[in-house]
Amino acid sequence: MSGPLPELDPVIHAQARLRVVAALSTLPDGDRIAFPRLQDILAMTAGNLSVHLRKLEDAGYVDVTKTHHGRTPTTLIGLSRRGRLAFEEYTTAVRALIDPMHSNDQQREGR
């Protein structure tokens, strides 16, 4: 193995935030999901999800939009470009930790 082991992004690395980012990464670029739907998918309490979304939003990884449908307030969440890139870098770092020889081969091949 050559070089130091990659660092894992501490904002994403927390289990709950990793689950949030992984779920949001499945959306097409620019798409958003309603807060209650994301809460259902992740089986998280509203308070817990809100705390983790705030940390991700502070890091610039998610975009949170508060709007209304008629008189009903709606919160929409999407993965920002910065968040998508951070998640890609995170998954690359995890793969490098799991299989450093394969990762070094890919880096030499320019992948």
All heavy atoms as an XYZ file, in Angstrom:
861
protein
N       0.853     -1.173      0.000
C       0.000      0.000      0.000
C       0.892      1.226      0.000
O       1.833      1.315      0.760
C      -0.898     -0.039      1.244
C      -1.763      1.160      1.366
S      -3.065      0.993      2.610
C      -2.174      0.645      4.080
N       0.605      2.181     -0.883
C       1.412      3.393     -0.933
C       0.579      4.586     -0.511
O      -0.593      4.677     -0.816
C       1.948      3.605     -2.347
O       0.886      3.842     -3.241
N       1.201      5.515      0.207
C       0.522      6.725      0.636
C      -0.326      6.525      1.870
O      -0.616      5.402      2.271
N      -0.739      7.640      2.468
C      -1.562      7.564      3.678
C      -2.991      7.119      3.355
O      -3.450      7.243      2.228
C      -1.550      9.000      4.203
C      -1.334      9.837      2.983
C      -0.461      9.012      2.064
N      -3.650      6.609      4.363
C      -5.056      6.238      4.202
C      -5.892      7.499      4.042
O      -5.601      8.533      4.648
C      -5.536      5.446      5.410
C      -4.937      4.055      5.581
C      -5.404      3.439      6.888
C      -5.292      3.169      4.409
N      -6.944      7.441      3.243
C      -7.779      8.621      3.039
C      -8.562      8.993      4.297
O      -8.885      8.138      5.117
C      -8.726      8.202      1.915
C      -8.759      6.721      1.969
C      -7.423      6.291      2.497
N      -8.846     10.269      4.424
C      -9.665     10.761      5.528
C     -11.138     10.655      5.139
O     -11.491     10.855      3.982
C      -9.327     12.230      5.822
C      -7.935     12.453      6.361
C      -7.769     11.920      7.776
O      -8.707     12.047      8.571
O      -6.692     11.369      8.052
N     -11.978     10.347      6.119
C     -13.425     10.304      5.894
C     -14.038     11.606      6.372
O     -13.731     12.075      7.474
C     -14.047      9.119      6.633
C     -13.583      7.740      6.174
C     -14.222      6.659      7.036
C     -13.897      7.508      4.706
N     -14.895     12.189      5.555
C     -15.562     13.448      5.877
C     -16.370     13.278      7.166
O     -17.325     12.499      7.209
C     -16.480     13.833      4.722
C     -17.147     15.177      4.886
O     -17.427     15.585      6.031
O     -17.409     15.824      3.860
N     -16.010     13.995      8.247
C     -16.706     13.803      9.523
C     -18.169     14.254      9.488
O     -18.978     13.760     10.263
C     -15.887     14.632     10.516
C     -15.145     15.619      9.687
C     -14.932     14.976      8.347
N     -18.515     15.166      8.587
C     -19.914     15.605      8.496
C     -20.777     14.466      7.972
O     -21.858     14.205      8.493
C     -20.052     16.853      7.591
C     -21.512     17.229      7.397
C     -19.272     18.023      8.172
N     -20.286     13.759      6.971
C     -21.051     12.662      6.372
C     -20.917     11.376      7.186
O     -21.831     10.564      7.237
C     -20.591     12.409      4.917
C     -20.922     13.623      4.053
C     -21.233     11.154      4.337
C     -20.420     13.531      2.636
N     -19.785     11.186      7.851
C     -19.468      9.905      8.470
C     -20.417      9.485      9.597
O     -20.598      8.288      9.820
C     -18.019      9.905      8.966
C     -17.543      8.548      9.374
N     -17.435      7.502      8.473
C     -17.162      8.054     10.565
C     -16.995      6.434      9.109
N     -16.819      6.727     10.379
N     -21.037     10.423     10.282
C     -22.000     10.061     11.330
C     -23.107      9.221     10.691
O     -23.620      9.554      9.624
C     -22.582     11.303     11.980
N     -23.469      8.115     11.335
C     -24.386      7.149     10.734
C     -25.677      7.780     10.201
O     -26.078      7.519      9.069
C     -24.730      6.044     11.728
C     -25.661      5.006     11.131
C     -26.147      3.988     12.134
O     -25.995      4.144     13.333
N     -26.757      2.943     11.646
N     -26.325      8.598     11.001
C     -27.601      9.176     10.566
C     -27.410     10.088      9.356
O     -28.206     10.053      8.410
C     -28.249      9.953     11.711
N     -26.342     10.896      9.360
C     -26.103     11.795      8.228
C     -25.694     11.014      6.982
O     -26.064     11.383      5.865
C     -25.080     12.862      8.599
C     -25.646     13.842      9.614
C     -24.784     15.064      9.785
N     -23.491     14.797     10.382
C     -23.241     14.745     11.688
N     -24.229     14.938     12.556
N     -22.032     14.515     12.135
N     -24.972      9.932      7.169
C     -24.618      9.079      6.033
C     -25.884      8.512      5.397
O     -26.022      8.488      4.167
C     -23.685      7.955      6.487
C     -23.281      6.933      5.433
C     -22.623      7.594      4.234
C     -22.359      5.887      6.046
N     -26.819      8.088      6.207
C     -28.092      7.569      5.693
C     -28.858      8.649      4.929
O     -29.438      8.383      3.870
C     -28.940      7.018      6.835
C     -28.333      5.750      7.451
C     -29.110      5.256      8.665
N     -30.474      4.933      8.307
C     -31.544      5.272      9.044
N     -31.399      5.909     10.189
N     -32.758      4.945      8.648
N     -28.866      9.874      5.465
C     -29.555     10.987      4.804
C     -28.919     11.260      3.444
O     -29.610     11.339      2.416
C     -29.530     12.267      5.679
C     -30.034     13.468      4.892
C     -30.340     12.069      6.950
N     -27.610     11.412      3.420
C     -26.913     11.735      2.173
C     -27.051     10.598      1.166
O     -27.270     10.837     -0.024
C     -25.430     12.085      2.442
C     -24.660     12.273      1.150
C     -25.337     13.342      3.298
N     -26.947      9.362      1.627
C     -27.105      8.215      0.723
C     -28.505      8.217      0.100
O     -28.653      7.979     -1.105
C     -26.839      6.915      1.465
N     -29.518      8.486      0.904
C     -30.891      8.524      0.382
C     -31.059      9.660     -0.629
O     -31.631      9.468     -1.700
C     -31.887      8.678      1.525
N     -30.538     10.828     -0.298
C     -30.673     11.973     -1.201
C     -29.874     11.786     -2.481
O     -30.252     12.306     -3.535
C     -30.242     13.264     -0.497
C     -31.131     13.718      0.660
C     -30.528     14.934      1.351
C     -32.548     14.011      0.190
N     -28.778     11.030     -2.412
C     -27.948     10.829     -3.606
C     -28.655      9.997     -4.665
O     -28.251     10.005     -5.825
C     -26.619     10.180     -3.226
O     -26.793      8.821     -2.912
N     -29.730      9.289     -4.277
C     -30.475      8.486     -5.250
C     -31.411      9.349     -6.094
O     -31.892      8.889     -7.127
C     -31.293      7.376     -4.564
O     -32.295      7.967     -3.744
C     -30.388      6.460     -3.737
N     -31.653     10.579     -5.651
C     -32.493     11.496     -6.427
C     -31.704     12.019     -7.624
O     -30.499     12.256     -7.515
C     -32.922     12.693     -5.576
C     -33.778     12.419     -4.351
C     -33.949     13.702     -3.537
C     -35.132     11.861     -4.765
N     -32.371     12.237     -8.758
C     -31.674     12.875     -9.874
C     -31.171     14.267     -9.459
O     -31.761     14.913     -8.588
C     -32.751     12.990    -10.952
C     -33.757     11.937    -10.604
C     -33.737     11.853     -9.094
N     -30.104     14.700    -10.069
C     -29.510     15.994     -9.756
C     -30.567     17.095     -9.842
O     -31.285     17.194    -10.834
C     -28.367     16.279    -10.746
C     -27.346     17.238    -10.201
O     -27.383     17.548     -9.002
O     -26.493     17.686    -10.995
N     -30.699     17.871     -8.783
C     -31.657     18.970     -8.752
C     -33.023     18.608     -8.192
O     -33.821     19.490     -7.918
N     -33.326     17.332     -8.044
C     -34.613     16.921     -7.476
C     -34.606     17.094     -5.966
O     -33.552     17.089     -5.335
C     -34.918     15.461     -7.807
C     -35.650     15.296     -9.133
O     -35.745     16.289     -9.873
O     -36.097     14.174     -9.422
N     -35.807     17.227     -5.404
C     -35.953     17.381     -3.962
C     -37.027     16.422     -3.467
O     -37.860     15.962     -4.235
C     -36.327     18.820     -3.627
C     -35.255     19.805     -4.068
C     -35.675     21.223     -3.872
N     -36.833     21.512     -4.743
C     -37.502     22.640     -4.708
N     -37.189     23.589     -3.863
N     -38.524     22.827     -5.510
N     -36.992     16.171     -2.167
C     -37.960     15.272     -1.540
C     -38.584     16.004     -0.352
O     -37.919     16.805      0.315
C     -37.272     13.953     -1.100
C     -38.302     12.917     -0.641
C     -36.209     14.207     -0.055
C     -37.711     11.534     -0.430
N     -39.849     15.744     -0.105
C     -40.534     16.365      1.028
C     -40.011     15.767      2.336
O     -39.700     14.572      2.416
C     -42.041     16.149      0.915
N     -39.904     16.621      3.336
C     -39.388     16.206      4.643
C     -40.098     14.964      5.184
O     -39.433     14.017      5.595
C     -39.497     17.381      5.634
C     -38.962     17.068      7.001
C     -37.644     17.375      7.331
C     -39.765     16.489      7.970
C     -37.141     17.097      8.600
C     -39.277     16.203      9.237
C     -37.963     16.508      9.548
N     -41.451     14.915      5.186
C     -42.119     13.716      5.744
C     -41.781     12.435      4.977
O     -41.655     11.365      5.572
C     -43.611     14.034      5.637
C     -43.695     15.502      5.471
C     -42.430     15.920      4.804
N     -41.604     12.543      3.670
C     -41.258     11.357      2.868
C     -39.857     10.869      3.234
O     -39.634      9.678      3.411
C     -41.350     11.695      1.374
C     -40.978     10.544      0.479
C     -42.051      9.456      0.505
N     -41.625      8.360     -0.355
C     -41.504      7.106      0.052
N     -41.810      6.756      1.271
N     -41.104      6.177     -0.779
N     -38.901     11.799      3.352
C     -37.542     11.430      3.751
C     -37.546     10.827      5.151
O     -36.886      9.823      5.406
C     -36.618     12.651      3.698
C     -35.145     12.402      4.015
C     -34.523     11.410      3.039
C     -34.373     13.726      3.997
N     -38.334     11.411      6.034
C     -38.454     10.898      7.402
C     -38.977      9.459      7.391
O     -38.461      8.595      8.108
C     -39.399     11.800      8.195
C     -39.563     11.402      9.632
C     -40.588     12.272     10.357
O     -41.112     13.244      9.814
N     -40.893     11.912     11.577
N     -39.972      9.184      6.556
C     -40.518      7.825      6.449
C     -39.482      6.852      5.887
O     -39.323      5.745      6.409
C     -41.757      7.801      5.548
C     -42.975      8.421      6.194
O     -42.979      8.595      7.440
O     -43.924      8.740      5.457
N     -38.789      7.250      4.840
C     -37.786      6.380      4.210
C     -36.705      5.995      5.211
O     -36.279      4.841      5.264
C     -37.163      7.072      2.978
C     -38.192      7.165      1.853
C     -35.895      6.362      2.518
C     -37.775      8.071      0.708
N     -36.269      6.974      6.004
C     -35.164      6.750      6.940
C     -35.622      6.238      8.306
O     -34.790      5.871      9.137
C     -34.361      8.036      7.113
C     -33.707      8.572      5.832
C     -33.082      9.926      6.090
C     -32.692      7.579      5.306
N     -36.926      6.245      8.558
C     -37.485      5.837      9.853
C     -36.819      6.602     10.992
O     -36.371      6.031     11.980
C     -37.358      4.329     10.052
N     -36.758      7.922     10.842
C     -36.168      8.798     11.854
C     -37.257      9.697     12.426
O     -38.236      9.999     11.738
C     -35.060      9.672     11.238
C     -33.857      8.877     10.760
S     -32.650      9.909      9.869
C     -31.913     10.800     11.226
N     -37.073     10.123     13.662
C     -38.008     11.094     14.226
C     -37.784     12.444     13.543
O     -36.694     12.715     13.012
C     -37.804     11.258     15.738
O     -36.515     11.839     15.969
C     -37.942      9.926     16.476
N     -38.801     13.273     13.579
C     -38.689     14.603     12.968
C     -37.557     15.404     13.603
O     -36.776     16.063     12.906
C     -40.016     15.343     13.079
N     -37.450     15.336     14.920
C     -36.408     16.085     15.617
C     -35.017     15.609     15.258
O     -34.112     16.422     15.015
N     -34.817     14.297     15.218
C     -33.514     13.737     14.883
C     -33.127     14.099     13.449
O     -32.003     14.535     13.184
C     -33.542     12.219     15.076
C     -32.173     11.593     15.069
O     -31.165     12.263     15.247
N     -32.132     10.301     14.862
N     -34.066     13.937     12.515
C     -33.791     14.274     11.124
C     -33.474     15.755     10.987
O     -32.534     16.134     10.281
C     -34.973     13.877     10.243
C     -34.834     14.165      8.743
C     -33.577     13.527      8.163
C     -36.082     13.688      8.007
N     -34.211     16.601     11.680
C     -33.981     18.050     11.613
C     -32.579     18.432     12.070
O     -31.908     19.258     11.444
C     -35.005     18.806     12.466
O     -36.285     18.681     11.924
N     -32.129     17.823     13.156
C     -30.786     18.118     13.682
C     -29.718     17.751     12.656
O     -28.798     18.531     12.390
C     -30.547     17.361     15.015
C     -29.080     17.365     15.402
C     -31.398     17.964     16.117
N     -29.854     16.579     12.051
C     -28.851     16.141     11.084
C     -28.928     16.935      9.786
O     -27.894     17.231      9.174
C     -28.954     14.636     10.843
C     -28.536     13.860     12.047
N     -27.233     13.840     12.506
C     -29.248     13.111     12.924
C     -27.154     13.103     13.596
N     -28.375     12.656     13.874
N     -30.125     17.308      9.371
C     -30.253     18.158      8.176
C     -29.609     19.514      8.411
O     -28.981     20.065      7.510
C     -31.726     18.328      7.788
C     -32.373     17.134      7.105
C     -33.871     17.378      6.919
C     -31.703     16.839      5.764
N     -29.737     20.047      9.619
C     -29.126     21.345      9.933
C     -27.607     21.267      9.790
O     -26.984     22.156      9.213
C     -29.507     21.788     11.344
C     -28.775     23.020     11.846
C     -29.072     24.265     11.062
N     -30.461     24.593     11.260
C     -31.085     25.555     10.592
N     -30.446     26.290      9.735
N     -32.350     25.786     10.801
N     -26.998     20.204     10.295
C     -25.536     20.033     10.178
C     -25.130     19.905      8.711
O     -24.127     20.479      8.286
C     -25.061     18.819     10.972
C     -25.126     19.044     12.478
C     -24.562     17.868     13.225
C     -24.781     17.992     14.715
N     -23.826     18.803     15.398
N     -25.898     19.157      7.936
C     -25.599     19.008      6.515
C     -25.816     20.320      5.766
O     -25.049     20.665      4.865
C     -26.459     17.893      5.909
C     -26.105     16.478      6.369
C     -27.224     15.503      6.014
C     -24.778     16.028      5.767
N     -26.844     21.049      6.150
C     -27.110     22.348      5.524
C     -25.996     23.338      5.866
O     -25.524     24.083      4.990
C     -28.467     22.882      5.988
C     -28.885     24.166      5.298
C     -30.243     24.658      5.769
O     -30.660     24.354      6.906
O     -30.888     25.383      4.983
N     -25.557     23.356      7.129
C     -24.468     24.248      7.536
C     -23.187     23.967      6.752
O     -22.401     24.871      6.479
C     -24.193     24.127      9.039
C     -25.303     24.728      9.901
O     -26.169     25.447      9.356
O     -25.304     24.449     11.119
N     -22.970     22.701      6.379
C     -21.788     22.317      5.599
C     -21.981     22.593      4.105
O     -21.042     22.451      3.325
C     -21.479     20.841      5.817
N     -23.200     22.972      3.720
C     -23.479     23.234      2.309
C     -23.771     21.981      1.506
O     -23.751     21.998      0.282
N     -24.076     20.875      2.203
C     -24.299     19.597      1.532
C     -25.746     19.376      1.116
O     -26.002     18.565      0.231
C     -23.848     18.439      2.417
C     -22.352     18.355      2.623
C     -21.811     17.414      3.470
C     -21.464     19.215      1.984
C     -20.438     17.315      3.668
C     -20.102     19.139      2.186
C     -19.590     18.179      3.029
O     -18.240     18.078      3.220
N     -26.679     20.026      1.775
C     -28.081     19.908      1.381
C     -28.691     21.297      1.242
O     -28.248     22.261      1.865
C     -28.936     19.076      2.385
C     -28.452     17.649      2.471
C     -29.013     19.717      3.730
N     -29.708     21.351      0.386
C     -30.503     22.563      0.230
C     -31.864     22.287      0.850
O     -32.508     21.287      0.512
C     -30.678     22.917     -1.249
C     -29.358     23.261     -1.923
O     -28.543     23.967     -1.299
O     -29.150     22.810     -3.069
N     -32.260     23.155      1.767
C     -33.561     23.025      2.422
C     -34.408     24.210      1.984
O     -34.008     25.361      2.157
C     -33.417     22.993      3.960
C     -34.783     22.909      4.620
C     -32.541     21.822      4.389
N     -35.564     23.918      1.383
C     -36.460     24.952      0.886
C     -37.786     24.845      1.619
O     -38.417     23.788      1.614
C     -36.700     24.774     -0.631
O     -35.450     24.744     -1.296
C     -37.559     25.894     -1.178
N     -38.181     25.941      2.248
C     -39.476     25.979      2.925
C     -40.431     26.751      2.027
O     -40.148     27.863      1.608
C     -39.336     26.632      4.297
C     -38.450     25.812      5.228
C     -38.435     26.363      6.627
C     -37.507     25.572      7.501
N     -38.111     24.380      8.039
N     -41.564     26.115      1.739
C     -42.539     26.695      0.833
C     -43.938     26.347      1.326
O     -44.093     25.805      2.415
C     -42.289     26.192     -0.611
O     -43.154     26.871     -1.505
C     -42.477     24.699     -0.726
N     -44.932     26.665      0.534
C     -46.315     26.324      0.868
C     -46.989     25.701     -0.342
O     -46.759     26.118     -1.477
C     -47.104     27.578      1.280
C     -46.742     28.088      2.621
N     -45.650     28.877      2.859
C     -47.335     27.902      3.825
C     -45.580     29.164      4.143
N     -46.592     28.582      4.759
N     -47.805     24.695     -0.094
C     -48.741     24.173     -1.076
C     -50.112     24.568     -0.557
O     -50.596     23.971      0.409
C     -48.618     22.644     -1.216
C     -47.443     22.231     -2.031
N     -46.306     21.690     -1.485
C     -47.222     22.313     -3.366
C     -45.442     21.438     -2.441
N     -45.963     21.815     -3.580
N     -50.680     25.582     -1.176
C     -51.901     26.162     -0.616
C     -51.540     26.814      0.706
O     -50.653     27.640      0.782
N     -52.204     26.399      1.763
C     -51.917     26.936      3.097
C     -51.035     26.005      3.924
O     -50.733     26.305      5.072
C     -53.224     27.186      3.842
C     -54.041     28.279      3.219
C     -55.262     28.535      4.034
N     -56.005     29.628      3.428
C     -56.920     30.317      4.040
N     -57.240     30.016      5.286
N     -57.547     31.284      3.430
N     -50.636     24.888      3.324
C     -49.857     23.905      4.060
C     -48.356     24.155      3.868
O     -47.870     24.144      2.737
C     -50.177     22.477      3.563
O     -51.593     22.281      3.637
C     -49.460     21.436      4.380
N     -47.637     24.397      4.978
C     -46.184     24.557      4.835
C     -45.527     23.239      4.425
O     -45.935     22.158      4.868
C     -45.716     24.987      6.229
C     -46.850     24.730      7.149
C     -48.088     24.522      6.348
N     -44.545     23.352      3.550
C     -43.841     22.185      3.042
C     -42.346     22.451      3.069
O     -41.905     23.532      2.691
C     -44.272     21.869      1.594
O     -45.687     21.713      1.558
C     -43.611     20.621      1.064
N     -41.584     21.474      3.520
C     -40.129     21.566      3.508
C     -39.597     20.550      2.515
O     -39.902     19.362      2.610
C     -39.548     21.292      4.908
O     -40.099     22.238      5.828
C     -38.028     21.405      4.916
N     -38.814     21.033      1.558
C     -38.228     20.180      0.532
C     -36.720     20.120      0.735
O     -36.088     21.144      1.018
C     -38.552     20.720     -0.863
C     -40.040     20.828     -1.192
C     -40.239     21.555     -2.520
C     -40.680     19.453     -1.224
N     -36.151     18.941      0.576
C     -34.723     18.739      0.799
C     -34.105     18.120     -0.437
O     -34.659     17.194     -1.026
C     -34.463     17.816      2.016
C     -35.041     18.424      3.292
C     -32.986     17.566      2.215
C     -36.248     17.725      3.771
N     -32.943     18.646     -0.818
C     -32.198     18.085     -1.944
C     -30.715     18.109     -1.644
O     -30.243     18.889     -0.807
N     -29.989     17.265     -2.327
C     -28.538     17.223     -2.184
C     -27.948     18.305     -3.086
O     -28.244     18.358     -4.278
C     -28.031     15.829     -2.603
C     -26.638     15.430     -2.204
C     -26.446     15.485     -0.688
C     -26.329     14.032     -2.707
N     -27.137     19.179     -2.515
C     -26.508     20.237     -3.300
C     -25.382     19.651     -4.153
O     -24.961     18.512     -3.955
C     -25.941     21.318     -2.373
O     -24.848     20.801     -1.638
N     -24.880     20.429     -5.093
C     -23.736     19.973     -5.897
C     -22.551     19.671     -4.993
O     -21.851     18.679     -5.172
C     -23.353     21.031     -6.928
C     -24.285     21.066     -8.090
C     -23.706     21.885     -9.227
N     -24.620     21.831    -10.344
C     -25.076     22.893    -10.975
N     -24.685     24.082    -10.616
N     -25.908     22.749    -11.973
N     -22.333     20.550     -4.033
C     -21.235     20.347     -3.092
C     -21.439     19.052     -2.295
O     -20.500     18.296     -2.056
C     -21.145     21.546     -2.154
C     -20.028     21.462     -1.157
C     -19.971     22.721     -0.333
N     -18.904     22.626      0.641
C     -18.627     23.551      1.512
N     -19.316     24.674      1.539
N     -17.655     23.390      2.377
N     -22.688     18.788     -1.894
C     -23.002     17.572     -1.155
C     -22.812     16.321     -1.993
O     -22.319     15.299     -1.517
N     -23.207     16.396     -3.259
C     -23.041     15.249     -4.159
C     -21.550     14.947     -4.344
O     -21.122     13.790     -4.292
C     -23.722     15.525     -5.503
C     -23.937     14.294     -6.334
C     -24.872     14.564     -7.509
N     -26.233     14.862     -7.102
C     -27.158     13.949     -6.813
N     -26.865     12.674     -6.862
N     -28.376     14.312     -6.473
N     -20.750     15.990     -4.539
C     -19.307     15.807     -4.689
C     -18.695     15.254     -3.406
O     -17.872     14.331     -3.447
C     -18.634     17.133     -5.068
C     -17.115     17.098     -5.184
C     -16.673     16.127     -6.274
C     -16.578     18.489     -5.462
N     -19.117     15.779     -2.260
C     -18.596     15.296     -0.973
C     -18.947     13.831     -0.766
O     -18.122     13.052     -0.273
C     -19.154     16.142      0.178
N     -20.148     13.419     -1.162
C     -20.549     12.022     -1.016
C     -19.741     11.128     -1.958
O     -19.324     10.026     -1.578
C     -22.051     11.860     -1.262
C     -22.554     10.472     -1.002
C     -22.449      9.893      0.256
C     -23.126      9.729     -2.018
C     -22.914      8.611      0.501
C     -23.598      8.444     -1.787
C     -23.489      7.888     -0.525
N     -19.497     11.591     -3.178
C     -18.668     10.827     -4.109
C     -17.254     10.655     -3.553
O     -16.673      9.572     -3.631
C     -18.626     11.514     -5.472
C     -19.923     11.409     -6.238
C     -19.961     12.283     -7.484
O     -18.919     12.875     -7.860
O     -21.042     12.383     -8.085
N     -16.699     11.719     -2.987
C     -15.364     11.646     -2.393
C     -15.367     10.717     -1.175
O     -14.419      9.962     -0.964
C     -14.869     13.041     -2.004
C     -14.549     13.904     -3.211
C     -14.236     15.341     -2.848
O     -14.397     15.749     -1.671
O     -13.830     16.081     -3.762
N     -16.442     10.776     -0.399
C     -16.568      9.910      0.773
C     -16.593      8.443      0.356
O     -15.880      7.618      0.914
C     -17.839     10.275      1.556
C     -18.058      9.407      2.770
C     -17.482      9.745      3.990
C     -18.823      8.249      2.706
C     -17.674      8.946      5.110
C     -19.013      7.448      3.812
C     -18.433      7.802      5.017
O     -18.600      7.011      6.121
N     -17.420      8.113     -0.643
C     -17.521      6.713     -1.067
C     -16.205      6.239     -1.693
O     -15.815      5.081     -1.510
C     -18.691      6.485     -2.040
O     -18.562      7.359     -3.164
C     -20.028      6.725     -1.359
N     -15.506      7.115     -2.387
C     -14.194      6.762     -2.929
C     -13.214      6.469     -1.799
O     -12.446      5.504     -1.861
C     -13.659      7.897     -3.827
O     -14.566      8.078     -4.918
C     -12.272      7.591     -4.355
N     -13.253      7.288     -0.740
C     -12.361      7.086      0.408
C     -12.679      5.774      1.118
O     -11.770      5.037      1.509
C     -12.475      8.259      1.379
N     -13.964      5.453      1.259
C     -14.349      4.197      1.904
C     -13.855      3.009      1.072
O     -13.297      2.054      1.616
C     -15.877      4.117      2.124
C     -16.309      2.714      2.528
C     -16.309      5.130      3.170
N     -14.041      3.097     -0.236
C     -13.555      2.010     -1.101
C     -12.044      1.843     -0.972
O     -11.534      0.726     -0.976
C     -13.924      2.282     -2.552
C     -15.370      2.029     -2.857
C     -15.674      2.155     -4.349
N     -17.088      2.169     -4.550
C     -17.814      3.266     -4.802
N     -17.230      4.438     -4.899
N     -19.115      3.175     -4.968
N     -11.324      2.954     -0.869
C      -9.865      2.897     -0.725
C      -9.469      2.247      0.597
O      -8.462      1.538      0.669
C      -9.274      4.299     -0.833
N     -10.253      2.491      1.638
C      -9.970      1.861      2.925
C     -10.243      0.360      2.892
O      -9.517     -0.434      3.476
C     -10.801      2.502      4.033
C     -10.396      3.905      4.459
C     -11.441      4.499      5.381
C      -9.036      3.882      5.131
N     -11.293     -0.016      2.194
C     -11.688     -1.418      2.124
C     -10.742     -2.211      1.232
O     -10.351     -3.322      1.561
C     -13.147     -1.546      1.620
C     -14.100     -0.960      2.659
C     -13.498     -2.992      1.307
C     -15.517     -0.793      2.164
N     -10.380     -1.637      0.102
C      -9.550     -2.345     -0.872
C      -8.482     -1.404     -1.425
O      -8.607     -0.909     -2.545
C     -10.429     -2.898     -1.999
C      -9.673     -3.809     -2.952
O      -8.469     -4.051     -2.733
O     -10.298     -4.273     -3.923
N      -7.446     -1.126     -0.644
C      -6.435     -0.145     -1.059
C      -5.708     -0.531     -2.351
O      -5.344      0.338     -3.126
C      -5.468     -0.068      0.115
C      -5.806     -1.184      1.019
C      -7.157     -1.686      0.661
N      -5.495     -1.800     -2.601
C      -4.799     -2.206     -3.822
C      -5.633     -1.885     -5.059
O      -5.131     -1.371     -6.044
C      -4.471     -3.707     -3.784
C      -3.522     -4.087     -2.660
S      -1.983     -3.131     -2.679
C      -1.180     -3.901     -4.057
N      -6.941     -2.158     -5.009
C      -7.834     -1.859     -6.127
C      -7.907     -0.356     -6.349
O      -7.895      0.108     -7.475
C      -9.227     -2.446     -5.855
C     -10.190     -2.214     -6.966
N     -10.098     -2.863     -8.178
C     -11.265     -1.389     -7.057
C     -11.082     -2.450     -8.962
N     -11.797     -1.567     -8.307
N      -7.962      0.405     -5.270
C      -8.025      1.857     -5.359
C      -6.772      2.414     -6.020
O      -6.842      3.294     -6.865
C      -8.197      2.465     -3.966
O      -8.178      3.860     -4.038
N      -5.596      1.891     -5.657
C      -4.347      2.351     -6.262
C      -4.323      2.030     -7.752
O      -3.852      2.834     -8.551
C      -3.142      1.709     -5.565
C      -2.915      2.273     -4.176
O      -3.345      3.381     -3.869
N      -2.260      1.513     -3.322
N      -4.842      0.874     -8.154
C      -4.906      0.507     -9.564
C      -5.789      1.494    -10.334
O      -5.444      1.938    -11.421
C      -5.458     -0.915     -9.753
C      -4.492     -1.983     -9.249
O      -3.297     -1.677     -9.066
O      -4.954     -3.130     -9.062
N      -6.932      1.841     -9.750
C      -7.839      2.782    -10.409
C      -7.197      4.158    -10.534
O      -7.357      4.817    -11.553
C      -9.159      2.895     -9.644
C     -10.054      1.707     -9.857
C     -11.412      1.907     -9.220
O     -11.559      2.637     -8.243
N     -12.411      1.271     -9.771
N      -6.476      4.607     -9.516
C      -5.830      5.908     -9.585
C      -4.777      5.926    -10.685
O      -4.661      6.895    -11.420
C      -5.195      6.269     -8.227
C      -6.207      6.635     -7.184
C      -5.581      6.868     -5.826
O      -4.393      6.671     -5.620
N      -6.396      7.311     -4.886
N      -4.018      4.840    -10.831
C      -3.006      4.770    -11.896
C      -3.654      4.780    -13.272
O      -3.108      5.309    -14.223
C      -2.140      3.531    -11.717
C      -1.064      3.692    -10.665
C      -0.065      2.548    -10.748
N      -0.638      1.256    -10.377
C      -0.703      0.801     -9.121
N      -0.229      1.517     -8.127
N      -1.228     -0.370     -8.876
N      -4.863      4.183    -13.384
C      -5.561      4.115    -14.658
C      -6.342      5.388    -14.950
O      -6.949      5.511    -16.002
C      -6.500      2.909    -14.688
C      -5.755      1.581    -14.658
C      -6.698      0.404    -14.476
O      -7.922      0.605    -14.516
O      -6.208     -0.715    -14.270
N      -6.376      6.319    -14.000
C      -7.053      7.594    -14.213
C      -8.538      7.559    -14.020
O      -9.272      8.366    -14.544
N      -9.053      6.613    -13.256
C     -10.499      6.531    -12.980
C     -10.879      7.378    -11.816
O     -10.185      7.655    -10.923
C     -10.913      5.091    -12.709
C     -10.874      4.265    -13.953
C     -11.498      2.915    -13.676
N     -10.837      1.936    -14.506
C     -10.873      0.656    -14.292
N     -11.496      0.164    -13.267
N     -10.281     -0.177    -15.092
